[in-house]
Amino acid sequence: MGKKLMRGWSVVAFGFVVLIFSACPSDAITCPEAIKSLAPCQDFLVGDAAKPSPFCCAGVQSILSQAGTPETRRDLCECFKKAAAAGGVKIDKAKQIPNSCGISLPVPIDPNVDCSK
């Protein structure tokens, strides 16, 4: 009887895990979460750091891994355009991040990029 009960609870627990992960898509990163992930890039993007830190690169990579849908990428594109304009980001330095971090971005780093495409 104890094994059957334990097996039953295991099935229920597994069902909850599946339900939780299906209800919360992993690629649904929000603008505030993305901006927070880029906090380690601040010294490079608005300051005098010569290159992005490994933590900056990890933050960018984390955002990319969570931006799995076109809608999420469009939302993040708009988010970053607004944040860059408001935060005094040096665009020439921002354009260096993909090469410096060894990553490929789905959209160009350009303040005039059309995020709807």
Buried (B, 14 or more C-beta within 10 A) or exposed (E): EEEEEEEEEEEEEEEEEEEEEEEEEEEBBEBEBBBEBBEBBBBBBBEEBEEBBEEBBBBBBBBBEBBBEEEBBBBBBBBBBEBBEEEEBBEEBBBBBBEBBEEEBEBEBEEEBEBEE
